């Protein structure tokens, strides 16, 4: 005869909630937009004459740097939050 054992309760999922994912996406997009604006502003202050190539390059580089920096912070926050949720339960 087979004995009945209580199955252990399932641990909460370490995956982030949908709200956290949406907030993370918005933060990365906003960081990229603000980085692009800062890049264009820096070229606008320092450049005289025809600066379309320099402005375009600064917009792309600033946007990528801003989005990349915020993306790194978001990844670290999501990992720390998942670990904190796992430890607290």
Buried (B, 14 or more C-beta within 10 A) or exposed (E): EEEEEEEEEEEEEEEBEEEBEEBBEEBBBEBBBBBBBBBBBBBEEEBEEEBEEBBEEBBEBBBBBBBBBBBEBBEEBBEEBBEEBEEEE
